[in-house]
């Protein structure tokens, strides 16, 4: 699915900065200088107004048209995100029913996503490459976000149980484009983005996107961001047989995220949603460096080759404190409320007598990946059958280094952290009142100390082939991929593999797996497409280069199978697109926790679902984007009997979104939408439930040839809802933002 809006292209005289760039380019290359000077001499303003077709999937692994893909695919384009005021990947994914958010976790930072009931933490991609680093992703350099539903290891390799999420970066084009956006929220967040695209030679162009923001991203007290980034890209040989693209992403985050509210009596504790359990010196500092180079060569209209390499590095320095559990304090110090695998913390005491134990999650993480992808596409016929063949390979290495730290403190003068006996400390810092927690710096008497050092390395080799055969109005899709994934991990603690410690000293595992994808598509007319498909995927135990499986060897990989049948329609002369699908995803060898804290691969999780979507134009002025997903998710088998028959964590039974805009006049646009999320559970025992909610948003825009002014209001009704869930500590829940206004001004220079 994709949302398309009116496009306006403006070309004007270049300013002083552009003249300086022209001079520099002329010194480097006469051709580049002449091309830039020609662009500078064009002083007319050109306004082109018209409708654009829904963009095709950007991934080279998918067919050129969404109708030719036998799976559900949602494309979130830049115009949709701009109309909604969405500035982060998390904001963008709120448009996709069936996706829920996790939040900053003890072992994981950044965007943690559940897709169709399964974690997608390592199923996020940047321009077709796995973007496995733990960081908070922005949209300032993105043209679109694509979500592919269902197991897709044949296309992407390991993972993708519930699907895959691909971020598509801006690419240079042979048009002069300059845009600056300044925005501010009622919470005090200020943000500026700028994008410049200019031809630098007859067939070459340069694009630079940049971003800066500072302030409070939500209404929650003390949550702040201080981020900036730049993304340059140079494309040479545009519209020639050989195209070369060089691009990079440099981003710095200095954020203070929220760790949510602890559970009490089977639900998030009912306190002020804007309160924060933590310290003023908590922070998550991240530096992201991604660089890629790609070459595409077209041998003929029927045969083409693409080779692309990408390096990705994410460094994280985090000092973070989270609410661990609720209890009371007395002469013996802190006493946690009764809880177990079958009972959640509960109490009838007044909140004034309850306290929250705080736990440190401090670490420095160094993630790197270096991958190369080589693909050949060919179109040909055998007899009366047309073929679109894709043959490819992928090779690469991931590395991981995580130095943990801990802060061991006291509560009411009594130490909170007796040594566990196996070289580990719990990292409990202190305790604070449940009501009106103070917000000050971490106690100076509780220093940070070295904890576990976890390292990991994985080598990936994959080869694959996919063919789409056209026989009249029927298309048959078939593909195979062979992957070899070899991983090694180490941990500095628990050298004796002490009983009860779920951290392995060292482990290595090599997994070989062949993924399958088959499908049939019937297209009785250009406007109709009906399909059925079957696909598989696998998840190695060491996929995230960490292991908490216990003292045994790494567990066998989880394996996943999916069946899907659906339809796609193009109505009103391709102005309006409708989709519908039914699917079943089953995960085997699902990891199930034992009573001693170790894990066994004997679980089975099954998700049955239906989904529907609509996008496009009702008429020339009215546009819509919407979707609905129903998920019947069940833990079919598990060693822990208290999870049998339960709903997997963070999986709503129903979810829906709707966004619509209407052009009142040539200059005025109004719009709005709603998002519905059914009840979810914050753990797999279904003992902590987060209620359903409906959030409504609205927008109004005044548009002129040289600028746009837009006002967005989020959470119009100021609904108290929970945006993200964290499974640890019995199930924590992060409140969403209260009512917030965003004013944006876009200048097209």
C-alpha positions in Angstrom: 0.0 0.0 0.0 1.1 3.6 -0.5 -0.3 7.1 0.0 0.1 9.5 -2.8 -0.5 13.3 -2.7 -0.3 16.2 -5.1 3.3 16.9 -6.1 4.7 20.3 -6.7 8.0 20.8 -8.3 9.6 24.3 -8.1 12.8 25.5 -9.7 14.2 28.9 -8.8 17.4 31.0 -8.9 20.3 29.7 -6.9 21.5 31.7 -3.9 25.1 32.4 -2.7 25.6 28.9 -1.3 24.6 27.3 -4.6 26.9 29.6 -6.5 29.8 28.6 -4.3 29.0 24.9 -5.0 28.9 25.6 -8.7 32.4 27.3 -8.6 33.9 24.4 -6.7 32.4 21.8 -9.1 33.7 23.7 -12.0 37.2 23.5 -10.6 36.8 19.7 -10.2 35.2 19.1 -13.6 34.2 21.4 -16.5 31.2 19.2 -17.2 30.0 19.4 -13.6 30.4 23.2 -13.6 28.5 23.7 -16.8 25.6 21.5 -15.6 25.4 23.3 -12.3 25.7 26.7 -14.0 22.8 25.7 -16.3 20.7 24.9 -13.3 21.6 28.2 -11.7 20.6 30.1 -14.8 17.1 28.7 -14.7 15.3 31.5 -12.9 11.7 30.5 -13.7 9.4 29.0 -11.2 7.7 25.8 -12.5 4.7 24.3 -10.8 3.7 20.8 -12.0 0.5 19.5 -10.5 -0.7 16.0 -11.0 -1.4 12.5 -9.6 1.3 10.0 -9.1 0.8 6.3 -9.2 1.6 4.3 -6.1 5.4 3.7 -6.0 6.7 0.3 -6.7 8.6 -1.6 -4.1 12.2 -0.4 -3.9 13.7 -3.7 -2.9 15.3 -5.4 -5.9 14.2 -8.7 -4.6 10.5 -7.9 -5.1 8.6 -7.6 -8.3 8.3 -4.2 -10.0 4.6 -4.0 -9.2 2.8 -4.7 -5.9 0.2 -6.7 -7.7 2.9 -9.2 -8.7 4.0 -9.9 -5.1 2.1 -12.9 -3.6 2.3 -11.4 -0.1 0.9 -8.3 1.7 3.2 -5.3 1.3 2.6 -1.8 2.8 4.6 1.2 1.4 4.6 4.3 3.6 5.8 7.2 1.4 7.3 10.5 2.4 4.1 12.5 1.6 2.0 10.4 4.1 4.6 10.8 6.8 4.9 14.6 6.2 1.1 15.1 6.4 1.1 13.2 9.8 4.1 15.0 11.2 5.9 11.6 11.6 9.6 12.0 12.2 10.8 8.6 13.4 10.5 5.0 12.2 8.3 4.3 15.3 5.9 7.1 14.2 5.8 5.7 10.6 5.1 2.2 11.7 2.0 3.3 13.7 0.3 3.3 10.3 0.6 -0.5 9.9 -2.0 -2.6 11.8 -0.3 -5.7 13.2 2.8 -3.8 14.3 3.4 -3.1 18.0 6.3 -1.4 19.7 8.6 -2.7 22.4 10.7 -0.2 24.2 14.2 0.3 25.5 15.1 -3.0 27.2 17.8 -4.2 29.6 19.6 -6.0 26.8 18.2 -4.1 23.8 18.0 -0.4 22.9 16.4 1.5 20.1 13.6 0.4 17.9 12.2 -2.9 19.2 9.2 -4.0 17.0 6.7 -6.8 17.0 5.3 -7.8 13.6 2.3 -10.1 13.4 3.0 -11.4 16.9 6.7 -12.0 16.5 9.7 -9.9 17.3 11.3 -8.1 14.4 14.2 -6.5 16.3 16.7 -7.9 13.7 14.4 -7.7 10.7 14.9 -4.0 10.0 16.7 -3.1 6.8 18.3 0.0 5.3 18.3 0.0 1.5 17.9 -3.8 1.4 20.7 -4.5 4.0 20.1 -5.7 7.5 20.2 -2.8 9.9 20.7 -4.7 13.1 22.2 -1.9 15.2 20.4 -0.9 18.3 19.4 2.8 17.8 16.5 5.1 17.4 15.8 5.6 13.7 14.8 8.9 12.1 13.0 9.6 8.8 14.8 12.7 7.7 16.7 10.9 4.9 14.0 8.4 3.9 11.9 8.3 0.8 9.7 5.5 2.1 9.3 2.6 4.5 8.2 -0.8 3.2 6.7 -3.5 5.3 6.6 -7.1 3.9 4.2 -9.4 5.9 5.1 -13.0 6.6 8.2 -15.2 6.7 10.6 -14.0 4.1 14.0 -15.8 4.6 14.1 -16.6 0.9 14.3 -12.9 0.2 16.2 -11.6 3.2 18.0 -14.6 4.9 17.6 -15.4 8.5 14.8 -14.0 10.6 11.7 -12.2 9.2 9.2 -14.5 11.1 6.4 -12.0 11.1 7.9 -10.0 8.1 10.5 -7.5 7.2 10.8 -3.7 7.4 12.9 -1.9 4.7 13.9 1.8 5.0 14.5 3.3 1.5 16.8 6.3 1.5 16.5 9.3 -0.8 18.4 9.0 -4.0 19.8 11.8 -6.2 17.7 12.7 -9.3 18.4 15.1 -12.2 16.1 17.8 -10.8 16.9 20.9 -8.8 15.2 20.5 -5.4 15.7 22.5 -2.2 13.6 22.2 0.9 13.9 23.4 4.5 11.4 22.4 7.2 11.3 24.0 10.7 8.9 22.7 13.3 8.1 23.1 17.0 5.8 21.3 19.4 3.8 22.4 22.4 6.2 20.2 24.5 9.2 22.3 23.6 10.7 20.2 20.8 12.4 22.2 18.0 13.4 20.4 14.8 14.9 21.5 11.5 15.5 19.4 8.4 17.0 20.4 5.1 17.3 18.7 1.8 19.3 19.8 -1.3 19.3 17.9 -4.6 21.1 19.3 -7.6 22.5 18.0 -10.9 26.3 18.2 -11.0 26.8 16.8 -14.5 24.6 15.8 -17.4 24.0 12.4 -15.9 25.1 12.9 -12.2 23.4 14.4 -9.2 24.2 15.1 -5.6 21.8 15.1 -2.7 22.4 16.1 0.9 19.8 15.6 3.7 20.3 17.0 7.3 18.5 17.0 10.6 18.7 18.7 14.0 16.3 18.4 16.9 16.3 19.2 20.6 13.7 19.1 23.3 10.9 16.9 24.7 9.5 14.4 22.3 6.4 13.6 24.4 4.4 15.1 27.3 6.1 12.8 29.7 8.3 14.7 32.2 12.1 14.6 31.7 12.1 12.7 28.4 14.4 14.6 26.0 16.3 14.2 22.7 19.3 16.0 21.3 19.9 14.6 17.8 21.5 15.6 14.6 22.4 13.8 11.3 23.5 14.2 7.7 23.0 11.9 4.8 24.9 12.7 1.5 24.5 10.7 -1.7 26.1 11.0 -5.1 24.8 9.2 -8.2 26.8 9.0 -11.4 25.5 7.8 -14.7 21.8 8.4 -14.2 19.7 7.0 -17.0 22.8 5.4 -18.6 23.7 1.7 -18.8 26.0 2.0 -15.8 24.9 3.8 -12.6 27.1 4.2 -9.5 25.7 5.4 -6.2 27.7 6.4 -3.2 25.8 7.2 0.0 26.2 7.6 3.8 24.3 8.2 6.9 25.9 9.9 10.0 23.6 10.3 13.0 24.2 11.3 16.6 21.5 10.7 19.3 21.7 12.0 22.9 18.4 10.9 24.3 16.7 10.2 27.6 14.1 7.5 26.9 11.4 6.3 29.3 11.4 2.8 30.8 7.8 2.8 31.6 5.6 1.9 34.6 5.9 -1.4 36.6 2.9 -3.7 36.9 0.6 -3.9 39.9 -2.6 -6.0 40.4 -2.4 -7.3 36.8 -2.1 -3.9 35.0 0.3 -1.0 34.7 0.2 0.8 38.0 -2.3 3.7 38.0 -0.1 6.7 38.6 0.5 9.9 36.7 1.5 8.9 33.2 4.0 11.8 33.1 6.0 10.6 36.1 9.4 9.0 35.6 11.2 6.4 37.6 14.9 7.0 37.0 17.6 9.6 37.3 18.3 13.0 35.7 21.7 11.8 34.5 20.3 8.8 32.7 21.1 9.0 28.9 21.5 7.0 25.8 24.2 8.4 23.5 24.4 6.8 20.0 26.6 7.4 17.0 25.5 5.8 13.7 27.8 5.5 10.7 26.5 3.8 7.5 28.2 3.9 4.2 27.3 2.1 1.0 28.3 1.9 -2.7 26.3 0.3 -5.5 26.9 -0.3 -9.2 24.1 -1.2 -11.5 24.8 -2.2 -15.1 22.2 -2.8 -17.8 23.5 -5.2 -20.4 20.3 -4.9 -22.3 16.6 -4.3 -21.7 16.3 -7.9 -20.6 19.5 -8.4 -18.4 20.9 -6.3 -15.6 23.4 -6.7 -12.7 23.6 -5.0 -9.4 26.4 -5.2 -6.8 26.2 -3.3 -3.6 28.3 -3.2 -0.4 27.3 -1.6 2.9 29.2 -0.9 6.1 27.2 -0.1 9.3 28.5 0.8 12.7 26.5 1.8 15.8 28.1 2.8 19.1 26.0 3.2 22.2 26.9 4.6 25.6 24.0 4.1 27.9 23.4 4.9 31.6 19.8 3.9 32.2 17.7 3.2 35.2 14.4 1.3 35.1 11.6 0.5 37.6 12.1 -3.1 38.5 9.4 -4.1 41.0 7.0 -2.6 43.6 7.4 -3.3 47.3 7.5 -1.9 50.8 10.3 -0.7 53.0 10.9 -1.2 56.7 13.7 -1.9 59.2 14.9 -4.8 57.0 15.0 -2.6 53.9 13.1 -3.2 50.7 10.6 -6.1 50.5 9.2 -6.9 47.1 5.5 -7.7 46.8 4.7 -11.3 46.3 5.1 -12.4 42.7 5.9 -15.6 40.8 5.4 -17.2 37.4 1.7 -17.5 38.2 1.0 -14.5 40.4 1.7 -10.8 39.5 2.7 -8.3 42.2 -0.5 -7.3 44.0 -1.4 -5.2 47.0 -4.3 -3.4 48.7 -2.0 -1.0 50.5 -2.3 2.7 49.9 0.1 3.9 47.2 1.7 6.2 49.8 3.1 3.1 51.4 4.6 1.5 48.3 8.0 2.0 46.8 9.7 1.1 43.5 13.0 -0.7 43.3 15.3 0.8 40.6 17.7 -1.3 38.5 20.6 -0.1 36.4 21.0 -1.1 32.7 24.3 0.6 31.9 26.4 -0.6 28.9 28.6 0.4 26.0 27.7 -1.4 22.8 29.7 -1.6 19.6 27.8 -3.1 16.6 29.3 -3.5 13.1 28.3 -5.2 9.9 29.8 -5.4 6.5 27.8 -7.0 3.7 27.9 -7.4 -0.1 25.0 -8.3 -2.3 25.3 -9.4 -5.9 22.2 -9.9 -8.0 21.4 -10.6 -11.7 18.0 -10.1 -13.2 16.9 -11.5 -16.5 13.7 -11.5 -18.6 13.3 -14.2 -21.3 10.8 -16.6 -22.8 10.7 -20.4 -23.1 8.1 -21.3 -25.5 5.1 -19.2 -24.7 6.1 -18.8 -21.0 7.6 -15.5 -19.9 10.2 -15.5 -17.1 11.5 -12.9 -14.7 14.6 -14.5 -13.1 16.5 -13.2 -10.1 19.7 -14.9 -9.0 21.7 -13.5 -6.1 24.2 -13.9 -3.4 24.9 -12.3 0.0 28.1 -12.5 2.1 28.9 -10.6 5.2 30.0 -10.4 8.8 28.4 -9.0 12.0 30.3 -8.2 15.2 29.0 -7.3 18.6 30.7 -6.0 21.8 28.7 -5.1 24.9 30.4 -4.1 28.1 27.9 -4.1 30.9 28.2 -2.0 34.1 26.2 -2.1 37.3 25.4 0.2 40.2 24.7 -1.7 43.5 23.1 0.5 46.2 20.8 0.4 49.2 17.3 1.2 50.3 16.6 2.6 53.8 20.2 1.9 54.7 20.0 -1.8 53.7 22.0 -3.2 50.8 19.9 -4.3 47.8 22.5 -6.4 46.1 23.8 -9.5 47.8 26.2 -11.4 45.5 24.3 -14.1 43.7 27.2 -16.6 44.1 28.0 -17.0 40.4 29.8 -13.7 39.7 26.8 -11.7 38.8 25.3 -8.7 40.6 21.7 -7.6 40.2 22.4 -3.9 39.7 19.7 -2.6 42.0 20.5 1.1 42.7 18.0 2.3 45.2 14.2 2.6 45.8 11.9 5.6 45.5 8.2 6.4 46.3 5.6 5.0 44.0 3.8 8.3 44.1 5.5 11.5 43.0 9.0 10.0 42.5 11.8 12.6 42.9 13.9 13.3 39.8 17.5 13.8 40.8 20.9 12.5 39.8 22.0 8.9 40.6 23.3 8.6 44.1 27.0 9.6 44.2 27.7 6.9 46.8 26.7 4.2 44.2 29.5 4.1 41.6 29.4 2.3 38.3 31.3 -0.9 38.2 32.4 -3.3 35.5 30.0 -6.2 34.7 29.8 -8.8 32.0 31.6 -8.3 28.7 29.7 -10.0 25.9 31.1 -10.4 22.4 29.9 -12.0 19.3 30.7 -12.6 15.6 28.7 -14.1 12.8 29.5 -14.9 9.2 26.7 -15.1 6.7 26.7 -16.7 3.3 23.5 -16.9 1.2 22.7 -17.8 -2.4 19.2 -17.6 -3.9 17.1 -17.8 -7.0 13.6 -16.7 -7.7 11.5 -17.0 -10.9 8.2 -15.5 -11.9 6.7 -17.4 -14.8 3.8 -15.8 -16.7 1.3 -18.1 -18.4 -1.5 -16.0 -19.8 -3.3 -14.4 -16.9 -1.5 -16.6 -14.3 1.9 -16.0 -12.7 3.7 -18.6 -10.8 6.4 -17.6 -8.3 9.0 -19.9 -7.0 12.2 -19.4 -5.1 14.9 -21.1 -3.0 17.6 -19.7 -0.8 20.4 -21.5 1.0 22.0 -19.8 4.0 24.9 -20.7 6.1 25.1 -18.8 9.4 28.1 -19.4 11.7 28.1 -17.5 15.0 30.4 -17.4 18.1 29.7 -15.6 21.4 31.6 -15.2 24.6 30.7 -13.8 28.1 33.2 -12.9 30.8 31.0 -14.0 33.7 30.0 -17.4 35.0 33.3 -19.0 34.2 32.2 -22.2 36.0 28.8 -22.4 34.3 27.2 -22.1 37.7 23.7 -23.6 38.2 21.0 -21.1 37.8 23.0 -18.7 35.7 21.6 -18.5 32.2 24.7 -16.9 30.7 26.9 -19.1 28.6 30.7 -18.6 28.9 31.2 -19.3 25.2 29.2 -20.9 22.4 29.4 -21.3 18.7 26.9 -22.6 16.3 26.7 -23.1 12.5 23.2 -23.3 11.0 22.5 -24.3 7.4 18.9 -23.8 6.2 17.1 -23.8 2.8 14.2 -21.4 2.6 11.3 -21.8 0.2 8.8 -19.3 -1.4 6.1 -20.4 -3.8 3.0 -18.6 -5.0 0.4 -18.3 -7.7 -1.2 -15.1 -8.9 -4.3 -14.9 -11.1 -4.9 -11.5 -12.8 -8.2 -11.7 -14.8 -7.8 -8.0 -15.6 -5.4 -5.2 -15.1 -7.4 -4.0 -12.0 -7.6 -7.4 -10.3 -5.0 -9.7 -8.7 -5.7 -12.9 -6.6 -2.9 -14.9 -5.0 -2.0 -17.7 -2.7 1.5 -18.3 -1.3 3.6 -20.4 1.0 6.9 -19.3 2.6 9.4 -20.3 5.3 12.0 -18.7 7.4 14.4 -19.6 10.3 15.8 -17.9 13.4 19.1 -19.2 14.7 19.5 -19.2 18.5 22.5 -16.9 18.3 20.8 -14.5 15.8 21.2 -11.5 18.0 24.8 -12.6 19.0 23.6 -13.1 22.6 22.4 -16.2 24.4 20.4 -16.8 27.6 19.7 -20.4 26.9 21.4 -21.7 30.0 24.4 -24.0 30.4 23.5 -26.3 27.5 24.7 -25.8 24.0 22.9 -23.3 21.7 19.4 -24.4 20.8 18.3 -25.4 17.3 16.9 -22.7 15.2 13.3 -21.7 15.3 11.6 -22.6 12.0 8.5 -20.8 10.6 5.9 -21.6 8.0 3.3 -19.3 6.5 0.3 -19.6 4.2 -1.4 -16.6 2.8 -4.2 -15.9 0.3 -5.4 -12.5 -0.7 -6.6 -10.1 -3.4 -5.5 -6.6 -4.6 -7.8 -4.3 -6.6 -7.2 -1.1 -8.5 -10.4 0.9 -8.8 -11.5 4.3 -10.2 -9.0 4.2 -13.0 -6.1 3.2 -10.6 -7.0 6.1 -8.2 -8.0 3.8 -5.3 -6.3 0.6 -4.2 -7.9 -2.1 -2.0 -6.3 -5.2 -0.5 -7.5 -8.1 1.6 -5.6 -11.2 2.8 -5.8 -14.2 5.2 -2.8 -15.9 6.6 -1.4 -18.4 9.1 2.1 -18.3 10.5 3.4 -21.1 12.7 6.7 -21.1 14.6 8.3 -24.4 15.6 11.1 -24.9 18.1 10.0 -21.7 19.8 12.2 -21.0 22.8 10.4 -21.7 26.0 11.7 -20.8 29.5 12.2 -23.5 32.1 11.6 -23.1 35.8 15.3 -22.7 36.5 15.6 -19.7 34.0 17.1 -21.7 31.2 15.4 -22.3 27.9 14.2 -25.3 25.8 13.3 -25.3 22.1 10.1 -27.2 22.4 7.5 -24.4 21.9 5.0 -23.8 19.1 3.3 -20.4 18.4 0.6 -20.1 15.9 -0.9 -16.8 14.5 -3.9 -16.8 12.3 -4.9 -13.5 10.8 -6.9 -11.4 8.3 -6.1 -7.9 7.1 -7.5 -5.3 4.8 -6.4 -2.0 3.5 -7.4 1.0 1.3 -5.5 3.8 -0.1 -5.6 6.4 -2.8 -8.2 9.0 -3.8 -12.0 8.9 -3.3 -12.0 11.9 -5.7 -9.6 14.6 -6.9 -9.6 16.3 -3.4 -10.2 13.4 -0.9 -7.4 11.0 -0.1 -7.4 8.1 2.4 -5.0 5.6 3.9 -6.3 2.9 6.2 -6.0 -0.7 7.3 -7.3 -3.3 9.7 -5.7 -6.5 11.1 -7.1 -9.3 13.2 -4.6 -11.7 14.8 -5.6 -14.9 16.6 -2.3 -15.7 18.3 -1.8 -18.7 20.6 1.1 -20.4 22.3 0.3 -24.0 21.3 3.1 -25.8 23.0 5.5 -24.7 25.8 7.3 -26.4 28.7 5.9 -23.7 31.0 2.3 -24.8 31.6 1.3 -21.4 32.6 1.9 -20.1 29.1 0.0 -22.9 27.2 -2.9 -21.5 25.3 -1.9 -17.9 26.2 -1.6 -15.0 23.8 2.0 -14.1 22.9 3.4 -10.9 24.5 2.4 -7.5 22.8 0.0 -9.1 20.3 -3.4 -7.3 20.0 -6.3 -9.3 18.7 -7.5 -6.3 16.6 -5.9 -3.1 15.4 -6.8 -0.5 12.8 -5.6 2.8 11.4 -7.2 5.5 9.2 -5.8 8.7 7.9 -7.5 11.0 5.4 -6.9 14.5 4.0 -9.3 16.7 2.0 -8.4 19.8 -0.1 -11.0 22.4 0.8 -9.5 24.9 -1.7 -6.3 25.2 -3.7 -4.5 26.4 -0.6 -6.3 24.9 2.3 -6.2 21.2 3.4 -7.7 19.5 6.4 -7.3 16.0 7.6 -7.2 13.6 10.5 -7.3 10.0 11.5 -7.6 7.5 14.3 -5.7 4.4 15.5 -7.3 1.6 17.4 -5.4 -1.0 19.4 -7.1 -3.9 21.3 -5.9 -5.2 24.7 -2.4 -6.6 24.8 -0.4 -8.5 27.4 3.0 -7.4 28.7 4.2 -11.0 29.3 3.6 -14.5 27.9 1.6 -15.6 31.0 -1.1 -13.0 30.2 -1.0 -11.8 33.8 -0.4 -8.2 33.0 -2.9 -6.6 30.6 -2.8 -3.3 28.9 -6.2 -2.0 27.9 -7.4 -1.1 24.4 -7.4 2.5 23.2 -8.4 4.8 20.3 -6.1 7.7 19.6 -7.2 10.5 17.2 -5.0 13.0 15.4 -5.8 16.0 13.1 -4.1 18.3 10.7 -4.7 21.6 8.8 -2.4 23.0 6.2 -2.1 26.3 4.2 -0.1 25.8 1.0 1.5 28.3 -1.2 3.9 27.8 -4.2 6.9 28.7 -2.1 5.9 27.5 1.4 3.5 25.3 3.3 2.3 25.9 6.9 0.9 22.8 8.7 -0.5 22.3 12.1 -0.8 18.8 13.5 -2.5 17.9 16.8 -1.7 14.4 18.2 -4.0 12.6 20.7 -6.8 15.1 20.4 -8.8 13.6 23.2 -5.8 13.4 25.5 -6.4 9.6 25.9 -4.2 7.8 28.5 -2.8 4.9 26.5 0.3 2.7 26.5 2.4 2.9 23.4 5.1 0.3 24.0 5.5 -2.8 26.2 8.6 -4.3 27.8 8.4 -8.0 28.8 11.1 -7.9 31.6 10.4 -7.2 35.2 7.0 -8.8 35.0 5.9 -6.6 32.1 6.5 -2.8 32.1 4.4 -0.4 30.0 5.4 2.9 28.5 2.7 5.6 28.3 2.1 7.4 25.0 2.1 11.1 24.6 -0.7 13.3 25.8 -2.3 16.0 23.6 0.5 17.7 21.6 0.5 20.3 18.9 3.1 20.5 16.1 3.5 23.5 13.9 5.7 23.0 10.8 6.8 25.4 8.0 8.2 24.1 4.8 10.1 26.4 2.5 10.9 25.3 -1.1 13.8 27.6 -2.0 
